[in-house]
Amino acid sequence: MPEAAQEQGGVIKDMTAEEADAVKRQIALNLALSLREPEVREYLKKELLKQFGGDYEVLLSMHANDNITLAGSRVMAGKVSVKDILAGKYANRLRRTNEYSIDDIEEILQKMPLLQVAMPELETADANRWDAKSLVPLVAYIPSKKEGDIIPAYDFEGNYYELSAKEEPKQPVIVISENEWTLALSKNDEAARCPEILRASAYEDEHYVYVFRDKYEEAVIACGGGGVPPSGGGSTPPNQPPVSNPSCPREGRVGVYDFVGNTKFTNMTQLRRVREWYDGKLELRTRIYYADYQIGDVLEAASKSIRVPQRYFTECKLLFTDCYTVWYNLNLRLERWDPQHWGDRICIEWSEMDNDSEAATTTHTFKLGPYTKTIQYTNGDDTMESAEVWYCDNVLGEGFLYSTGTFNFYIKQ
């Protein structure tokens, strides 16, 4: 990732994790109190079903100025904006106090540009199945530092609940969290002014350009970032002699891309290790590494990301208590093999992305040729380990099967 395009999370330099948690807690409570109004619930369902970025999520910076008309409210009739609800205007009127107020809500949304309202897709509930006219869901928030397995939540009366981080709720839950699939690029960054990034953006405001991860990965190479140019472009000399073997399936197939085909988690334990119910869809990232024999190191060549519902990888019986993993065709385009740079083997690494700025750093170490590489994972990202891939593996038909121990996948052409 280019230096000018560092990801912006929900907590930035002038806001501590404790301050951010206090904001999320108050927004969760204020929103929960407002859900007694059916118009607020119906507005949220309508926006959630638009699936911003491919999941049931509403980016608050994008919708702060939306107005909701409360037709029959006994608390405050007429129009109320989303930012006024978040800032406690409705809650204060309801409770006849000022203790729910959040000062400078617009400044807070600028500091936390990826703050969102989400409704995670659960086995038994999601936004599509939510009866917004009659069912009032709890509103939870995801703190930066979780105490045990507790996810705090509130109901529309302001009562406090503690949900389990490990066990899925049976009813739909609204979650105040930070978007994991979107990058908020400051307009002061060079990358935010790159034409390819701007064309790929989903939204922009006064301060940020918002880009989905998969679109960013496609555009950033044209903006001067990324790894080795695909198909050996550029003037970099080869790191090792080009591979030449007529018996290799890839030989003579210049310009043909590799794809990830069928994929499967090894078992439910591994799937549950990398995916929490409150995070919504799986955000899978795969990175390609090659050995550079000139500098004596392992380098990243490319990165690809994709969002996938967990249910695509599972089947369940007996009221969702007996679940097992199944194959799913990811159909994720990688790159064209570049023998001038990559040589006869590469390493493909997988992870599931999160957005927890307070999570401890974890690592994964692998060996490629004579070199060892250690990858660090921040923001709560979960390693799914890696597998070595050879140029002459049979990628025709269904492809060649690899396993990281956590994740099984086919690569094909």
KOLVEXLO-966505 format. One record per residue (C-alpha): x, z, y. Coordinates in Angstrom, 3 decimals, padded with zeros to 6 digits, always signed. Each point is the difference from the previous one (the first is absolute). Example, Ala and Ser with C-alpha at 12.3 -4.5 7.8 and 13.67 -1.06 7.14 Angstrom:
<pts>
{pt {+012.300, +007.800, -004.500}}
{pt {+001.370, -000.660, +003.440}}
</pts>
This chain:
<pts>
{pt {+000.000, +000.000, +000.000}}
{pt {+001.452, -000.936, +003.404}}
{pt {+001.070, +002.920, +002.131}}
{pt {-002.450, -001.030, +002.700}}
{pt {-002.950, +000.237, -002.361}}
{pt {+000.128, +003.560, -001.250}}
{pt {-003.348, +001.162, -001.363}}
{pt {-002.091, +002.251, +002.201}}
{pt {-001.791, +002.753, -001.897}}
{pt {-002.647, +002.392, +001.169}}
{pt {+002.551, +002.568, +001.185}}
{pt {+002.550, -001.287, +002.496}}
{pt {+002.840, +001.582, +001.899}}
{pt {-002.019, +001.965, +002.578}}
{pt {-002.437, +001.597, -002.471}}
{pt {+000.851, +002.517, -002.710}}
{pt {-001.551, +000.026, -003.462}}
{pt {-001.792, +003.249, +000.841}}
{pt {-001.487, -001.525, +003.163}}
{pt {-001.103, -003.095, -001.916}}
{pt {-001.636, +002.128, -002.685}}
{pt {-001.887, +001.968, +002.641}}
{pt {-001.296, -003.276, +001.474}}
{pt {-001.108, -001.318, -003.401}}
{pt {-001.702, +003.285, -000.797}}
{pt {-001.946, +000.008, +003.275}}
{pt {-000.974, -003.670, -000.308}}
{pt {-001.213, +000.620, -003.570}}
{pt {-002.143, +002.933, +001.164}}
{pt {-001.365, -001.862, +003.036}}
{pt {-000.879, -003.054, -002.075}}
{pt {-001.576, +002.131, -002.742}}
{pt {-002.316, +001.698, +002.502}}
{pt {-001.088, -003.381, +001.372}}
{pt {-000.955, -001.300, -003.461}}
{pt {-003.321, +001.845, +000.268}}
{pt {-000.984, -003.055, +002.040}}
{pt {-001.034, -002.908, -002.283}}
{pt {+001.138, -002.546, +002.598}}
{pt {+003.571, +001.331, -000.216}}
{pt {-000.057, -000.268, -003.794}}
{pt {-001.430, -003.516, +000.069}}
{pt {+002.578, -001.088, +002.582}}
{pt {+002.831, +001.323, -002.165}}
{pt {-001.330, -001.691, -003.126}}
{pt {-000.316, -003.321, +001.822}}
{pt {+003.601, +000.177, +001.223}}
{pt {+001.385, +001.285, -003.319}}
{pt {-001.589, -002.913, -001.851}}
{pt {+001.983, -002.437, +002.152}}
{pt {+003.044, +001.255, -001.972}}
{pt {+002.667, -000.183, +002.680}}
{pt {+003.190, -000.939, -001.827}}
{pt {-001.867, -000.314, -003.293}}
{pt {-001.211, +003.595, -000.410}}
{pt {-002.808, +002.217, +001.294}}
{pt {+001.803, +001.025, +003.188}}
{pt {-000.751, +000.108, +003.740}}
{pt {+003.021, +000.070, +002.314}}
{pt {-000.941, +002.397, +002.795}}
{pt {+002.175, -001.594, +002.675}}
{pt {-001.900, -003.243, -000.632}}
{pt {-003.483, +001.532, +000.200}}
{pt {+000.373, +002.900, +002.453}}
{pt {-002.107, -001.729, +002.663}}
{pt {-002.830, -001.015, -002.335}}
{pt {-003.370, +001.414, +001.033}}
{pt {-002.596, +001.501, -002.355}}
{pt {-003.598, +000.322, +001.167}}
{pt {-001.578, +003.298, -001.063}}
{pt {-003.695, -000.841, +000.135}}
{pt {-001.702, +003.190, -001.118}}
{pt {+002.718, +002.587, +000.435}}
{pt {-000.913, +003.479, +001.161}}
{pt {+003.620, +000.577, +001.008}}
{pt {+000.813, -002.956, +002.237}}
{pt {-002.178, -003.090, +000.265}}
{pt {+001.291, -003.376, +001.065}}
{pt {+003.413, -001.551, -000.497}}
{pt {+003.076, +001.953, -001.029}}
{pt {+003.426, -001.531, -000.573}}
{pt {+002.102, +000.525, -003.096}}
{pt {+002.769, +001.586, +002.066}}
{pt {-002.484, +002.453, +001.532}}
{pt {-001.096, +001.066, -003.487}}
{pt {+003.617, +000.417, -001.063}}
{pt {+000.800, +001.936, +003.163}}
{pt {-002.803, +002.505, -000.666}}
{pt {-002.607, -001.053, +002.550}}
{pt {-002.779, -000.007, -002.601}}
{pt {+001.237, +003.168, -001.726}}
{pt {+000.184, +001.880, +003.301}}
{pt {-003.535, -001.042, +000.895}}
{pt {-001.234, +001.002, -003.454}}
{pt {+001.623, +003.443, +000.060}}
{pt {-000.317, +000.498, +003.772}}
{pt {+003.677, +000.726, +000.427}}
{pt {+003.230, -001.716, +000.973}}
{pt {+002.091, +001.238, -002.905}}
{pt {-000.143, -003.334, -001.862}}
{pt {+001.596, -002.018, +002.784}}
{pt {+003.082, -002.160, -000.540}}
{pt {+001.668, -000.733, +003.310}}
{pt {+001.384, -003.496, +000.639}}
{pt {-001.372, -001.648, -003.145}}
{pt {+001.285, -003.391, +001.186}}
{pt {+003.541, +001.371, +000.318}}
{pt {-000.261, +001.497, -003.481}}
{pt {-001.087, -003.328, -001.484}}
{pt {+002.986, -001.582, +001.726}}
{pt {+002.272, +002.576, -001.646}}
{pt {-001.772, -000.424, -003.346}}
{pt {-000.781, -003.738, -000.049}}
{pt {-000.737, -000.124, -003.738}}
{pt {-002.529, +002.831, -000.054}}
{pt {-003.077, -001.120, -001.920}}
{pt {-003.332, +000.899, -001.522}}
{pt {-000.046, -001.025, -003.661}}
{pt {-002.282, +000.335, -002.990}}
{pt {+002.133, -000.273, -003.149}}
{pt {-001.363, -001.973, -002.917}}
{pt {-000.720, +002.524, -002.761}}
{pt {-001.121, -000.501, -003.572}}
{pt {-003.545, +001.088, +000.821}}
{pt {-000.264, -000.598, +003.750}}
{pt {+001.185, -002.230, +002.842}}
{pt {-001.197, -001.363, +003.334}}
{pt {-001.985, -002.790, -001.637}}
{pt {-001.989, +002.486, -002.123}}
{pt {-000.389, +002.569, +002.795}}
{pt {-003.633, +000.516, +001.044}}
{pt {+000.782, +000.663, +003.647}}
{pt {-003.644, +000.612, +000.901}}
{pt {-000.318, +003.102, -002.161}}
{pt {+003.413, +001.177, -001.251}}
{pt {+002.234, +001.894, +002.443}}
{pt {+003.559, +000.032, -001.402}}
{pt {+002.719, +002.549, +000.558}}
{pt {+002.755, -000.925, +002.432}}
{pt {+003.495, +000.850, -001.228}}
{pt {+003.377, -000.394, +001.633}}
{pt {+003.425, -000.467, -001.523}}
{pt {+002.477, +002.519, +001.433}}
{pt {+003.671, -000.845, +000.282}}
{pt {+000.857, +003.075, -002.050}}
{pt {-002.485, +000.669, -002.764}}
{pt {-000.421, +003.555, -001.250}}
{pt {-000.061, -000.348, -003.760}}
{pt {-002.522, -002.642, -001.049}}
{pt {-002.447, +000.743, +002.819}}
{pt {-001.651, -002.679, +002.136}}
{pt {-001.922, +001.708, +002.863}}
{pt {-003.503, -001.293, +000.799}}
{pt {-003.108, +000.794, +002.073}}
{pt {-003.717, -000.643, -000.374}}
{pt {-002.460, -000.893, +002.776}}
{pt {-000.697, +003.712, +000.612}}
{pt {+003.694, +000.669, +000.616}}
{pt {+000.516, +001.854, -003.285}}
{pt {+003.512, -000.144, -001.442}}
{pt {+000.720, -001.344, -003.509}}
{pt {+003.119, -000.415, -002.095}}
{pt {+000.155, -003.163, -002.124}}
{pt {+002.469, -000.521, -002.817}}
{pt {+002.751, -002.526, +000.663}}
{pt {+000.171, -000.705, -003.737}}
{pt {-003.682, -000.288, -000.973}}
{pt {-002.217, -002.715, +001.454}}
{pt {-003.201, +001.154, +001.688}}
{pt {-003.271, -001.204, -001.495}}
{pt {-001.522, -000.766, +003.400}}
{pt {+001.344, -002.250, +002.773}}
{pt {+002.418, +001.681, +002.399}}
{pt {+001.073, -001.136, +003.453}}
{pt {+003.720, +000.556, +000.550}}
{pt {+001.943, +000.277, +003.249}}
{pt {+003.455, -001.339, -000.815}}
{pt {+002.642, -002.485, +001.069}}
{pt {-000.201, -003.630, -001.026}}
{pt {+002.609, -000.925, -002.615}}
{pt {-000.464, -003.776, +000.006}}
{pt {+000.408, -000.676, +003.714}}
{pt {+003.133, -000.008, +002.143}}
{pt {-000.367, +000.896, +003.670}}
{pt {+002.824, -001.804, +001.819}}
{pt {+000.666, +001.237, +003.511}}
{pt {-000.265, -002.754, +002.576}}
{pt {+003.406, +001.119, +001.231}}
{pt {+001.500, -001.178, -003.303}}
{pt {+001.452, -003.471, -000.245}}
{pt {-001.873, -000.637, -003.268}}
{pt {-003.363, +000.534, +001.713}}
{pt {+000.767, -002.974, +002.243}}
{pt {+000.945, -002.339, -002.854}}
{pt {-002.554, -002.886, -000.150}}
{pt {-000.263, +000.180, -003.804}}
{pt {-000.746, +003.732, +000.136}}
{pt {-002.607, -000.521, +002.714}}
{pt {-001.706, -002.743, -001.989}}
{pt {-000.044, +002.256, -003.070}}
{pt {-001.342, +003.048, +001.869}}
{pt {-003.432, +001.450, -000.755}}
{pt {-000.504, +001.639, +003.386}}
{pt {+001.842, +001.024, +003.134}}
{pt {-000.639, +002.380, +002.855}}
{pt {+001.855, +001.031, +003.127}}
{pt {+002.783, +001.729, -001.922}}
{pt {+000.251, -001.435, -003.535}}
{pt {-000.227, -003.093, -002.133}}
{pt {-001.634, +000.832, -003.344}}
{pt {+001.148, -001.995, -003.036}}
{pt {-000.876, +000.390, -003.676}}
{pt {+003.030, +000.566, -002.211}}
{pt {-000.360, -003.151, -002.072}}
{pt {-000.393, -002.191, +003.091}}
{pt {+002.966, +001.717, +001.641}}
{pt {+002.219, -000.709, -003.002}}
{pt {-000.864, -003.694, +000.194}}
{pt {+000.541, -000.254, +003.753}}
{pt {+003.098, +002.166, +000.450}}
{pt {+002.399, -002.461, -001.652}}
{pt {-000.902, -002.633, +002.583}}
{pt {+000.621, +002.637, +002.678}}
{pt {+003.595, +000.550, -001.124}}
{pt {-000.499, +002.801, -002.510}}
{pt {-000.244, +000.324, -003.773}}
{pt {+002.505, -000.664, -002.734}}
{pt {+001.693, -003.150, -001.266}}
{pt {-001.802, -003.175, +001.129}}
{pt {-002.129, -001.371, -002.856}}
{pt {+001.467, -002.821, -002.106}}
{pt {+003.512, +000.541, +001.300}}
{pt {-000.572, -000.913, +003.636}}
{pt {+002.579, +000.880, +002.657}}
{pt {+003.763, -000.235, -000.068}}
{pt {+000.848, +003.081, -002.095}}
{pt {+002.417, -001.056, -002.782}}
{pt {-000.878, +000.779, -003.613}}
{pt {+000.633, +003.495, -001.268}}
{pt {+000.814, -001.280, -003.484}}
{pt {+000.092, -003.432, -001.665}}
{pt {-003.409, -001.710, -000.133}}
{pt {-001.781, +000.341, -003.306}}
{pt {-000.189, -003.261, -001.961}}
{pt {-001.648, +000.046, -003.401}}
{pt {-002.356, -002.835, -001.021}}
{pt {-001.686, +002.298, -002.532}}
{pt {-001.185, +002.386, +002.732}}
{pt {-003.719, -000.476, +000.841}}
{pt {+000.757, +000.364, +003.731}}
{pt {+002.711, -002.683, -000.111}}
{pt {-001.089, -003.214, +001.691}}
{pt {-003.139, +001.587, +001.484}}
{pt {+001.234, +000.010, +003.589}}
{pt {-002.557, +001.268, +002.483}}
{pt {-002.180, +001.733, -002.616}}
{pt {-000.942, +003.584, +000.864}}
{pt {+000.026, +002.948, -002.354}}
{pt {-003.252, +001.943, -000.245}}
{pt {-000.895, +003.434, -001.307}}
{pt {-002.793, -000.637, -002.505}}
{pt {-001.611, +002.554, -002.291}}
{pt {+000.825, +003.626, +000.775}}
{pt {-000.853, +003.350, -001.542}}
{pt {+000.885, +003.640, +000.540}}
{pt {+001.591, +001.523, -003.105}}
{pt {-002.695, +002.683, -000.230}}
{pt {-002.476, +001.971, +002.124}}
{pt {+002.568, +002.714, +000.646}}
{pt {+002.283, -002.470, +001.766}}
{pt {-002.875, -001.512, +001.975}}
{pt {-001.227, +003.395, +001.182}}
{pt {+003.545, +000.990, +000.938}}
{pt {+000.205, -002.703, +002.660}}
{pt {-003.579, -000.116, +001.249}}
{pt {-002.009, +002.801, +001.682}}
{pt {-003.756, -000.451, +000.319}}
{pt {+000.028, +000.539, +003.765}}
{pt {+002.444, -002.859, +000.605}}
{pt {-002.446, -002.744, -000.942}}
{pt {+001.395, -003.155, -001.553}}
{pt {+003.426, -000.243, -001.582}}
{pt {+002.583, -001.396, +002.417}}
{pt {+002.574, -001.537, -002.293}}
{pt {+003.362, -001.237, +001.223}}
{pt {+002.599, -001.889, -001.994}}
{pt {+003.526, -000.665, +001.235}}
{pt {+002.555, -002.464, -001.339}}
{pt {+003.658, +001.069, -000.099}}
{pt {+003.079, -002.066, -000.831}}
{pt {+003.690, +000.813, -000.481}}
{pt {+002.263, -001.256, +002.776}}
{pt {+003.403, -000.469, -001.630}}
{pt {+001.708, -000.773, +003.309}}
{pt {-000.705, +003.358, +001.609}}
{pt {-000.406, +001.918, -003.260}}
{pt {-003.512, +001.328, +000.539}}
{pt {-003.645, -000.454, -000.949}}
{pt {-002.137, -001.534, +002.784}}
{pt {-003.729, -000.437, +000.541}}
{pt {-001.096, -003.643, -000.055}}
{pt {-003.750, +000.260, +000.567}}
{pt {-002.962, +002.368, +000.097}}
{pt {-003.617, -000.702, -000.921}}
{pt {-003.046, +002.274, +000.311}}
{pt {-003.564, -000.170, -001.272}}
{pt {-003.112, +002.217, +000.041}}
{pt {-001.903, +000.499, -003.258}}
{pt {-002.936, +002.285, -000.903}}
{pt {+000.901, +002.467, -002.726}}
{pt {-003.036, -001.071, -002.046}}
{pt {+001.654, -003.381, -000.649}}
{pt {+002.582, +001.836, -002.112}}
{pt {-002.398, +002.269, -001.912}}
{pt {-003.005, +000.090, -002.256}}
{pt {-001.970, +003.166, -000.658}}
{pt {-002.515, +001.285, -002.520}}
{pt {-002.166, +003.100, -000.283}}
{pt {-000.884, +000.454, +003.681}}
{pt {+003.533, -000.799, +001.213}}
{pt {+001.627, +002.798, -002.002}}
{pt {+001.676, -002.245, -002.592}}
{pt {+002.102, -002.504, +001.959}}
{pt {+002.856, -002.266, -001.023}}
{pt {+002.137, -002.667, +001.688}}
{pt {-000.624, -003.737, -000.368}}
{pt {+001.747, -003.220, +000.980}}
{pt {-000.700, -001.501, +003.433}}
{pt {+001.250, -003.350, +001.315}}
{pt {+001.723, +000.907, +003.270}}
{pt {+000.781, -003.654, +000.826}}
{pt {+002.609, +001.062, +002.557}}
{pt {+002.322, -002.725, +001.232}}
{pt {+003.654, +001.031, +000.104}}
{pt {+002.811, -002.387, +000.980}}
{pt {+001.752, -003.035, -001.417}}
{pt {+003.044, +001.081, -001.992}}
{pt {+003.135, -000.588, +002.041}}
{pt {+002.935, -000.294, -002.419}}
{pt {+002.473, -000.538, +002.849}}
{pt {-000.679, +003.549, +001.195}}
{pt {-001.694, +001.788, -002.870}}
{pt {+002.067, -001.277, -002.885}}
{pt {-001.260, +000.525, -003.538}}
{pt {-001.927, +003.260, +000.457}}
{pt {-001.949, +002.038, +002.522}}
{pt {-001.738, +003.368, +000.035}}
{pt {-003.715, +000.305, +000.792}}
{pt {-001.034, +003.427, +001.267}}
{pt {-003.551, +001.305, +000.469}}
{pt {-001.497, +002.779, +002.107}}
{pt {-003.384, +001.203, +001.236}}
{pt {-000.035, +000.519, +003.761}}
{pt {-001.371, +003.007, +001.875}}
{pt {+000.124, +001.198, +003.593}}
{pt {+001.059, +003.649, -000.216}}
{pt {+002.712, +000.568, +002.598}}
{pt {+000.601, +003.552, -001.233}}
{pt {+000.503, -000.876, -003.674}}
{pt {+003.340, +000.751, -001.609}}
{pt {+002.364, -002.922, -000.528}}
{pt {+000.270, -001.168, -003.609}}
{pt {+002.364, -002.512, -001.617}}
{pt {+000.295, -002.589, -002.762}}
{pt {+003.363, -001.224, -001.309}}
{pt {+000.632, -003.186, -001.977}}
{pt {+002.970, -002.109, -001.050}}
{pt {+000.344, -003.736, +000.621}}
{pt {+003.122, -001.647, -001.393}}
{pt {+002.978, +002.234, +000.784}}
{pt {-001.737, +001.720, +002.938}}
{pt {-002.315, +002.995, +000.333}}
{pt {-002.752, +000.226, +002.611}}
{pt {-001.978, +003.046, +001.110}}
{pt {-003.261, -000.562, +001.882}}
{pt {-001.453, +002.735, +002.181}}
{pt {-003.775, +000.407, +000.353}}
{pt {-001.448, +001.611, +003.101}}
{pt {-003.546, +000.468, +001.340}}
{pt {-001.176, +001.163, -003.419}}
{pt {+000.614, -003.380, -001.684}}
{pt {-000.011, +000.303, -003.796}}
{pt {+002.602, -001.781, -002.087}}
{pt {-001.221, -002.127, -002.890}}
{pt {+003.618, -000.677, -001.039}}
{pt {+001.582, -003.416, -000.602}}
{pt {+000.857, -002.642, -002.606}}
{pt {+002.825, -002.537, -000.350}}
{pt {-001.077, -003.647, +000.066}}
{pt {+002.168, -002.859, -001.274}}
{pt {+000.088, -003.584, +001.215}}
{pt {-000.377, -001.414, -003.530}}
{pt {-002.977, +002.147, -001.020}}
{pt {-002.938, -002.131, -001.168}}
{pt {-002.361, -000.039, +002.981}}
{pt {-002.175, -002.850, -001.269}}
{pt {-003.560, +000.546, -001.219}}
{pt {-001.045, +003.628, +000.341}}
{pt {+003.557, +000.819, +001.042}}
{pt {+002.566, +002.601, -001.039}}
{pt {-000.970, +003.643, -000.436}}
{pt {+001.947, +002.783, +001.745}}
{pt {-000.519, +003.757, +000.130}}
{pt {+001.232, +002.642, +002.424}}
{pt {-001.304, +002.829, -002.176}}
{pt {-002.824, +000.552, +002.479}}
{pt {-001.176, -003.570, +000.502}}
{pt {-000.078, -003.054, -002.272}}
{pt {-000.012, -003.458, +001.569}}
{pt {+000.385, -003.677, -000.843}}
{pt {+001.983, -002.434, +002.152}}
{pt {-001.014, -003.621, -000.328}}
{pt {+000.206, -003.365, +001.719}}
</pts>
